[in-house]
Amino acid sequence: MFQKTQVLHGHEDWVRGVEFAINGQDVYLASCAQDSLIRIWKIFPKSVTESLKIDDEDEANFIKLKENILTVKEGGEQFTYAVTLESVLAGHENSVYAVHWQPSFLKDGSVVQPMSLLSASMDKTMILWEPDEETGVWLEQVRVGEVGGNTLGFYGCQFSPDKSMILAHAFHGALHLWSRNPAKHEEWIPMVVISGHFNSVQGLRWDPDGEFIITVGTDQTTRLFAPWIRSGQKQVTWHEIARPQIHGYDMQCIAMIGRFQFVSGADEKVLRVFSATRNFIENFSRISNMSMETLLLNDHSNFPEGATVPALGLSNKAVFHGDLNSQSVQEQESFNSVSDQYSQPYFQPHVLTEPPPEDHLLQNTLWPEVQKLYGHGYEIFSVACNRAGTIVASACKASKKEHAVIILWSTTSWKQIQSLSFHNLTVTQMAFSPDDKFLLAVSRDRNWSLWRKQEEIPTESVPPFRLCANTDKNTSVHSRIIWSCDWTPDSNFFVTGSRDKKVIVWGNCQVPDLMGEKSCTSVKPCSTLLDTEDSVTAVSVNQGIAFQGRYIIAVGLDCGKINLYKWQYNVTPNDWVKAYEIEQR
């Protein structure tokens, strides 16, 4: 049983962190709080203080620290300890959330590594504190951290065992790592760390050439991951190399328009279109060891140098080479006030040969926003782009048919070209067929709709797409929300997955060719019902045809499992063959 023996007063706001450290015969306690201060308390046996003798004539000049006495009983014996305030460390400009000790290290009786204290704060910095060798006063030795960026500060910190590295983790879900420069001990270098989303990932897309992926999540970021081959090594590892969008709303969906352009949707009524920067393309080429087309790299007119976020706004603004020159002139001028020094984070071009650290990701890897698309009445929920990159389809959350429309956008003019009305509730996912002749949509209303591209040139009387097949309350096989859909690579079949734990392959069962001139109104289930063990939240078809004409279909379940199946048309009743199961972690 624990009993309260002493209360230490001093902090004026919430205490956020405490940690003990043993150094020789003494015990140290570090505490940090929202008052931006760190307090170091020394705990030692009372007998030590009693043995100290002070001359009478010196007693008047001696400032005795207030001692807090605590008594501990153990094994029938009573031990008395004194607690004194050793030091108050003031260096942070915001709440201090964590402290971590690195005790002194002795070798052959001599101190090889002095006692150190690491602190992490909401001011986006970490400070390394050490006592002065002569006076014993605790002084700031090193300060590392971030400047700018749409983030909060550090939440915790840690030393590596040999004190060669210091690590912080932040409120925005990232790790920050610095390593001591062996040649210059007072210098600390940012290092590559593991990074990624810290909340649900809502959408993922490969670039058309399959060399990187872009993801969006409810942590309000869009992140780009690519392979990295370390110099002198053959092993390939994937890392986050860019954060094109840092938003103010939870992200919900994404679609690639081209190699270096994407459209994203969030919990707002607006779609946003982003294009890559020249600095990103060059760094991506170096990090992934992939050669870009010469025309792409040299065409500076189409790609700005970088992007930055204005002080007031959510839209990333393009930064061109001329802007960098004017920015350099401004930096050379003297600052008129403290606020001028931190008025706005600026893009700084860097030559990278390895994945960037967190501060670079936050500030220098943004992509400029080139277009906003207005038209939906509620939060954007799903978006898709055809393979040619000419049409974008989007849908929003809806509880009525009038809001559940699919809007088609032209990527050349960024104007609406058609509104597709059929569903009564939110369209959960859309997919263009690989041949770009069909658009498939699935919905919360448990139905799917299939839209065919018109052969004629679109006019007012001839819309670009027309409804050619759908399910209704009489023909719907699914009894719950249809969450996901995908096409086979030959555009002959499509797959749907639902909360009712069913996966179904659809197509023209008489002649499995939706591309012909025949009507596609006879689209029906072409497979037996695949009954899974849990709600189906995702389906995807391998874009290569499996051995002997079978399709490989991945099915993601609500429990976290991913099952791989082989499916073959017109092989009943064993058309589904389970090939592999990936367990949840």
C-alpha positions in Angstrom: 0.0 0.0 0.0 1.2 3.5 -0.9 1.0 6.3 1.6 1.4 10.0 0.9 4.5 11.3 2.7 5.3 14.6 1.0 3.9 17.3 -1.4 6.2 19.3 -3.5 4.9 22.8 -4.3 6.3 25.0 -7.1 4.5 24.6 -10.5 1.7 27.0 -11.2 -0.1 24.9 -13.8 -0.8 21.3 -14.7 2.2 19.0 -14.2 2.6 17.0 -17.4 5.6 14.8 -16.7 7.8 13.5 -13.9 10.8 11.2 -14.0 13.4 9.9 -11.4 17.1 9.4 -11.9 19.8 7.9 -9.6 23.2 9.5 -9.7 25.6 8.1 -7.2 24.1 8.4 -3.7 21.6 11.0 -4.7 18.2 10.7 -6.3 16.9 13.3 -8.7 13.3 14.0 -9.7 12.5 16.2 -12.8 9.1 17.6 -13.2 7.6 19.7 -16.1 4.3 21.6 -16.4 2.2 23.8 -18.5 3.8 26.8 -16.8 6.7 26.3 -19.3 9.1 25.5 -16.5 11.1 22.4 -15.5 12.0 21.8 -11.8 14.8 19.5 -10.6 14.4 18.1 -7.1 17.2 16.5 -5.2 16.5 13.7 -2.7 19.2 12.6 -0.3 19.5 11.0 3.2 19.0 13.5 6.0 22.1 12.3 7.7 24.2 13.9 5.0 22.9 17.4 5.8 23.4 16.9 9.5 27.1 16.2 8.9 27.6 19.5 7.2 29.2 22.1 9.5 29.0 25.8 8.8 31.1 28.3 10.5 29.2 30.9 12.6 30.7 33.9 10.8 29.8 32.3 7.4 26.3 31.4 8.4 24.9 34.8 7.8 26.0 34.7 4.2 24.8 31.2 3.6 21.4 30.8 1.9 20.0 27.5 3.0 17.5 25.8 0.7 14.2 24.8 2.1 14.1 21.2 2.9 11.1 19.0 2.6 11.5 16.0 5.0 10.0 12.6 4.3 10.2 9.5 6.3 10.2 5.9 4.9 9.7 2.8 7.0 11.1 -0.4 5.7 11.7 -3.7 7.6 11.1 -2.2 11.0 13.6 0.6 10.3 12.9 4.2 9.7 14.8 6.3 7.1 14.7 10.0 6.8 15.3 11.9 3.5 15.4 15.5 2.6 14.0 17.0 -0.7 15.4 20.3 -2.0 14.7 22.2 -5.1 18.0 21.9 -7.1 17.2 24.1 -10.1 14.4 25.7 -12.1 15.0 25.5 -15.9 13.3 28.2 -18.0 13.9 27.9 -21.7 10.8 26.8 -23.3 8.1 29.2 -24.6 5.1 26.9 -24.2 3.9 24.0 -22.1 6.6 21.3 -21.3 5.1 17.9 -21.8 7.9 15.5 -21.1 11.3 15.1 -19.5 13.8 12.2 -19.8 17.0 11.6 -17.8 20.3 10.3 -19.1 22.3 9.4 -15.9 26.0 10.0 -15.8 28.2 7.1 -17.1 31.3 6.1 -15.2 34.3 4.2 -16.6 37.3 3.3 -14.4 36.1 5.7 -11.7 35.9 8.8 -14.0 32.9 10.4 -15.6 32.7 9.6 -19.3 29.2 10.9 -19.8 27.8 13.7 -17.6 24.2 13.6 -16.3 21.8 15.1 -18.9 18.1 16.0 -19.0 16.0 16.1 -22.2 12.8 18.1 -22.4 10.0 18.3 -25.0 7.6 21.2 -25.3 4.6 22.5 -27.2 6.9 25.2 -28.6 8.0 22.5 -31.1 11.5 22.2 -29.6 13.5 19.8 -27.5 16.3 21.1 -25.1 19.2 19.1 -23.8 20.3 20.3 -20.4 23.5 19.6 -18.5 25.1 21.0 -15.3 28.1 23.2 -15.7 31.3 21.4 -14.7 32.5 24.3 -12.4 29.4 25.9 -10.9 27.0 22.9 -11.2 24.3 25.3 -12.7 22.1 23.6 -15.2 22.5 25.2 -18.6 20.9 24.7 -22.1 23.4 22.8 -24.2 21.4 21.9 -27.4 18.1 23.0 -28.8 16.5 21.1 -31.7 13.0 21.3 -33.2 10.8 22.6 -36.0 10.0 26.0 -37.3 6.6 26.7 -39.0 4.3 24.1 -40.3 0.6 23.4 -39.6 1.3 21.3 -36.5 1.3 21.3 -32.7 4.4 20.6 -30.5 6.2 17.6 -29.0 4.4 15.2 -26.7 7.3 13.1 -25.5 11.1 12.6 -25.8 13.7 9.8 -25.3 17.5 9.4 -25.4 19.1 6.5 -27.2 21.0 4.2 -24.7 24.4 5.7 -25.8 23.1 9.2 -26.0 24.0 9.5 -29.6 20.4 10.1 -30.7 17.4 11.9 -29.3 13.8 11.2 -30.4 10.6 13.1 -30.0 7.0 12.2 -30.8 4.4 14.9 -31.6 0.7 15.6 -31.4 0.4 15.2 -35.1 1.5 11.6 -35.0 5.1 11.9 -36.2 8.5 10.8 -34.9 11.4 13.3 -35.0 14.9 11.9 -34.7 18.3 13.8 -34.4 21.7 12.2 -34.3 24.9 13.7 -32.9 27.5 14.6 -35.4 30.6 12.4 -34.5 32.9 15.1 -35.9 31.2 18.0 -34.1 29.5 17.0 -30.9 27.5 20.2 -30.4 25.8 19.6 -33.8 22.7 17.4 -34.2 21.5 16.2 -37.6 17.9 15.3 -38.5 17.6 11.6 -39.5 15.2 9.5 -41.5 12.4 8.0 -39.4 9.4 5.8 -39.9 6.4 8.0 -40.8 2.8 7.6 -41.9 -0.8 8.3 -41.1 -1.8 8.4 -37.4 -5.5 8.0 -38.1 -7.7 6.1 -40.5 -6.5 5.8 -44.1 -9.5 6.5 -46.3 -8.1 6.3 -49.8 -5.1 5.0 -51.6 -4.0 5.2 -55.3 -1.0 4.1 -57.3 0.5 6.5 -59.8 -0.2 5.3 -63.4 3.3 3.9 -63.8 3.2 2.1 -60.4 6.3 3.8 -58.9 4.7 5.5 -55.9 1.4 5.6 -54.0 -0.6 8.5 -52.6 -2.9 8.1 -49.6 -5.4 10.3 -47.7 -6.6 9.9 -44.1 -8.7 11.4 -41.3 -5.5 12.9 -39.9 -6.2 15.6 -42.5 -3.1 14.9 -44.7 -2.3 13.5 -48.1 1.0 11.5 -48.1 3.2 10.2 -50.9 5.2 7.0 -50.4 8.0 5.8 -52.7 10.9 3.2 -52.6 14.3 4.2 -51.4 17.5 2.3 -52.2 20.3 3.2 -49.7 23.6 3.9 -51.2 25.8 0.8 -51.3 22.8 -1.4 -50.5 20.4 -3.5 -52.5 17.5 -3.6 -50.1 14.5 -1.4 -51.1 12.5 0.2 -48.3 9.4 2.4 -48.7 9.2 5.8 -47.0 7.1 8.9 -47.0 8.9 11.4 -49.3 6.2 14.1 -49.7 3.1 15.5 -48.0 1.4 17.3 -50.8 -1.7 18.4 -48.8 -2.1 19.4 -45.1 -5.7 20.2 -44.8 -8.2 21.5 -42.2 -10.7 18.7 -42.8 -10.6 14.9 -42.6 -9.7 13.5 -46.0 -12.0 10.9 -47.5 -11.0 10.0 -51.1 -8.4 10.5 -53.8 -8.0 9.8 -57.5 -4.9 10.2 -59.7 -5.5 12.3 -62.8 -2.1 11.8 -64.3 1.4 10.9 -63.2 1.9 14.0 -61.1 -1.7 15.3 -60.6 -4.5 14.2 -58.3 -7.9 15.3 -57.0 -8.9 14.8 -53.4 -12.1 15.1 -51.4 -12.6 15.8 -47.7 -15.4 16.6 -45.2 -16.2 19.7 -47.1 -18.2 20.5 -50.3 -15.2 21.2 -52.4 -12.9 19.0 -54.6 -9.3 20.2 -54.8 -6.9 19.5 -57.6 -3.1 19.4 -57.0 -0.1 19.2 -59.3 3.5 18.3 -58.5 6.4 20.7 -58.2 9.7 20.6 -60.0 11.6 20.2 -56.7 9.6 17.1 -55.8 10.1 15.5 -59.2 13.9 16.0 -59.1 14.1 14.7 -55.5 11.8 11.7 -56.3 14.2 10.8 -59.2 17.2 10.9 -56.9 15.6 9.1 -53.9 14.0 6.3 -55.9 16.9 6.1 -58.4 14.5 6.3 -61.3 15.1 8.4 -64.4 12.4 10.9 -65.3 11.7 11.9 -68.9 14.1 14.7 -69.9 11.2 16.7 -71.2 9.4 16.5 -67.8 12.4 17.6 -65.8 13.4 20.4 -68.2 9.9 21.9 -68.7 10.1 24.4 -65.9 7.2 26.4 -67.3 4.7 23.6 -66.3 6.0 23.0 -62.8 6.4 25.6 -60.1 9.5 25.3 -57.9 7.4 24.5 -54.8 4.4 25.5 -52.8 3.5 27.2 -49.5 0.4 27.8 -47.4 -0.6 31.4 -47.0 -1.1 32.7 -43.4 -4.8 32.8 -43.8 -6.2 30.0 -46.0 -6.3 26.3 -46.8 -5.1 26.5 -50.4 -1.5 25.7 -51.2 0.0 28.6 -53.3 2.6 27.9 -56.0 6.1 29.3 -55.5 8.1 30.0 -58.6 11.8 30.7 -59.1 11.2 34.5 -59.1 9.4 34.2 -55.7 12.5 32.5 -54.2 14.7 35.4 -55.3 12.5 38.0 -53.7 12.2 35.8 -50.6 16.0 35.7 -50.3 16.2 39.5 -50.5 13.6 39.8 -47.7 15.6 37.5 -45.5 18.6 39.7 -45.8 16.8 42.7 -44.6 16.6 43.4 -40.8 13.5 42.4 -39.0 11.4 45.2 -37.6 9.8 43.1 -34.9 9.7 39.6 -33.4 6.5 38.8 -35.2 8.2 39.5 -38.6 10.6 36.7 -37.9 7.9 34.1 -37.8 5.2 35.7 -39.9 4.9 32.9 -42.5 6.8 29.6 -43.3 8.5 29.8 -46.7 9.3 27.0 -49.1 13.0 26.2 -49.3 14.2 24.1 -52.2 16.5 21.2 -51.1 18.5 18.6 -53.0 17.6 15.3 -51.4 19.2 11.8 -51.9 17.2 10.2 -49.0 13.7 10.5 -47.5 13.2 14.0 -45.9 12.9 14.5 -42.1 9.6 15.6 -40.6 10.2 19.3 -40.7 11.0 19.2 -44.4 7.9 17.1 -45.1 5.7 19.7 -43.3 7.1 22.8 -45.0 8.8 21.9 -48.3 7.0 19.0 -49.9 3.5 20.6 -50.5 2.0 20.6 -54.0 0.2 23.7 -55.2 -3.5 23.7 -55.5 -4.5 24.4 -59.2 -8.3 24.1 -59.1 -11.3 24.0 -56.8 -14.4 22.2 -58.0 -17.8 23.3 -56.6 -21.1 21.6 -57.1 -21.9 19.2 -54.3 -24.2 20.1 -51.4 -22.6 18.0 -48.7 -19.2 16.5 -47.7 -17.3 14.7 -50.5 -17.3 11.0 -50.1 -16.0 9.3 -53.2 -14.0 10.3 -56.4 -12.7 8.4 -59.5 -10.9 9.2 -62.7 -10.9 7.4 -66.0 -7.7 5.8 -67.3 -7.3 8.5 -70.0 -7.3 11.2 -67.3 -10.0 13.2 -69.0 -13.0 12.7 -66.8 -13.3 12.9 -63.0 -16.5 11.5 -61.3 -17.4 12.6 -57.7 -20.1 12.0 -55.2 -21.0 13.4 -51.7 -22.8 12.2 -48.6 -26.5 12.0 -49.3 -29.7 11.0 -47.6 -32.0 12.0 -50.5 -31.9 11.2 -54.2 -31.4 14.8 -55.2 -28.0 14.9 -53.3 -26.9 11.4 -54.4 -26.0 12.5 -57.9 -22.6 11.8 -59.5 -21.0 14.8 -61.1 -18.7 14.3 -64.1 -15.9 16.9 -64.6 -13.7 17.6 -67.6 -10.0 17.7 -66.6 -9.3 20.1 -69.5 -11.8 22.8 -68.7 -12.6 21.8 -65.1 -16.3 22.3 -65.8 -19.2 20.0 -65.1 -20.1 17.9 -68.1 -23.0 15.8 -66.7 -24.9 14.9 -63.5 -25.9 11.2 -63.2 -28.9 10.7 -61.0 -30.0 7.2 -59.9 -29.1 6.4 -56.3 -31.1 7.3 -53.3 -28.3 7.3 -50.7 -24.5 8.0 -50.6 -22.5 6.6 -53.5 -19.8 4.8 -51.6 -17.4 4.0 -54.5 -17.1 4.4 -58.2 -14.8 2.8 -60.8 -14.3 3.4 -64.5 -13.7 0.2 -66.6 -10.1 -0.2 -67.9 -11.3 0.5 -71.4 -13.0 3.8 -70.2 -16.4 2.7 -71.7 -18.2 2.2 -68.5 -18.6 3.9 -65.1 -19.7 1.7 -62.2 -21.2 3.1 -58.9 -22.2 1.3 -55.7 -24.2 2.9 -52.9 -25.6 2.7 -49.4 -29.0 2.0 -51.0 -27.7 -1.6 -51.7 -27.8 -1.1 -55.4 -25.2 -0.6 -58.2 -25.6 1.4 -61.4 -23.7 1.0 -64.6 -23.3 3.9 -67.0 -22.1 3.5 -70.6 -20.1 6.2 -72.5 -21.9 7.3 -75.7 -20.3 6.6 -79.0 -21.7 9.8 -80.5 -20.2 13.2 -79.8 -21.9 14.6 -76.7 -24.5 17.3 -77.3 -27.3 18.8 -75.3 -29.6 15.9 -76.4 -26.8 13.3 -76.3 -25.2 13.2 -72.9 -21.7 11.7 -72.5 -23.0 8.8 -70.4 -26.3 6.9 -70.1 -27.6 4.4 -67.6 -27.5 1.0 -69.2 -27.9 -1.4 -66.2 -28.7 -1.3 -62.5 -30.2 -3.3 -59.7 -33.4 -2.4 -57.8 -35.3 -3.8 -54.8 -36.4 -6.7 -57.0 -33.1 -7.6 -58.6 -30.6 -6.6 -55.9 -28.7 -9.5 -54.5 -27.0 -7.6 -51.7 -29.0 -7.0 -48.6 -26.8 -4.4 -46.9 -24.6 -1.5 -47.9 -22.3 -2.1 -50.9 -19.0 -0.7 -49.8 -16.7 -1.5 -52.7 -16.4 -2.4 -56.4 -13.7 -3.1 -59.0 -13.3 -4.2 -62.7 -11.5 -7.1 -64.2 -8.6 -6.0 -66.4 -10.4 -7.0 -69.6 -13.5 -4.9 -68.7 -15.7 -8.0 -69.1 -16.8 -8.3 -65.4 -17.0 -6.2 -62.3 -17.0 -7.2 -58.6 -19.0 -5.9 -55.7 -18.5 -6.4 -51.9 -21.1 -5.6 -49.2 -21.7 -5.5 -45.5 -23.9 -8.6 -45.9 -20.6 -10.6 -46.1 -21.1 -11.3 -49.8 -18.9 -10.9 -52.9 -20.4 -11.2 -56.3 -19.0 -11.0 -59.9 -21.3 -9.5 -62.4 -21.4 -9.4 -66.2 -23.3 -10.4 -69.4 -23.7 -14.1 -68.7 -24.7 -15.0 -72.2 -21.7 -13.4 -73.9 -19.2 -12.1 -71.4 -18.3 -9.0 -73.4 -19.7 -5.7 -72.2 -17.6 -3.9 -74.8 -19.7 -5.1 -77.8 -22.7 -3.4 -79.4 -25.1 -5.6 -77.6 -27.2 -4.1 -74.9 -25.8 -4.5 -71.4 -29.2 -4.6 -69.7 -28.8 -8.4 -69.1 -26.0 -7.8 -66.6 -26.5 -10.5 -63.9 -24.4 -12.4 -61.4 -21.8 -14.5 -63.2 -20.5 -16.1 -60.0 -21.8 -18.1 -57.1 -22.2 -16.0 -53.9 -18.9 -15.9 -52.1 -19.9 -15.9 -48.4 -17.1 -14.4 -46.3 -16.8 -14.5 -42.5 -17.2 -10.8 -41.9 -18.5 -7.6 -43.6 -16.7 -6.9 -46.8 -15.2 -3.4 -46.8 -12.9 -3.6 -49.9 -12.4 -5.6 -53.1 -9.7 -5.3 -55.8 -9.0 -7.3 -58.9 -5.4 -8.0 -60.0 -4.9 -6.1 -63.2 -3.2 -9.1 -64.8 -5.1 -12.3 -65.7 -4.2 -15.3 -63.5 -2.9 -18.6 -64.8 -5.4 -20.5 -67.1 -7.7 -17.5 -67.3 -8.6 -17.1 -63.7 -8.9 -13.7 -62.0 -7.1 -12.9 -58.7 -9.4 -11.0 -56.4 -8.4 -9.5 -53.0 -11.2 -9.2 -50.4 -10.7 -7.0 -47.4 -12.9 -7.7 -44.3 -14.0 -5.5 -41.5 -12.1 -7.6 -39.0 -8.8 -6.7 -40.7 -8.2 -9.9 -42.7 -7.4 -9.8 -46.4 -8.3 -12.9 -48.4 -7.0 -13.7 -51.9 -9.3 -15.7 -54.2 -9.1 -17.1 -57.7 -12.3 -16.9 -59.7 -13.0 -18.4 -63.1 -16.1 -17.8 -65.2 -18.5 -20.6 -66.0 -16.9 -23.1 -63.6 -19.6 -24.1 -61.1 -20.0 -24.7 -58.3 -16.3 -24.3 -57.5 -15.6 -21.0 -59.3 -14.2 -19.5 -56.1 -10.9 -20.9 -54.8 -9.3 -19.4 -51.7 -5.6 -18.9 -52.5 -4.2 -17.1 -49.4 -5.3 -15.4 -46.2 -3.5 -12.5 -44.6 -4.4 -12.4 -40.8 -5.1 -9.2 -39.0 -2.3 -7.8 -36.9 
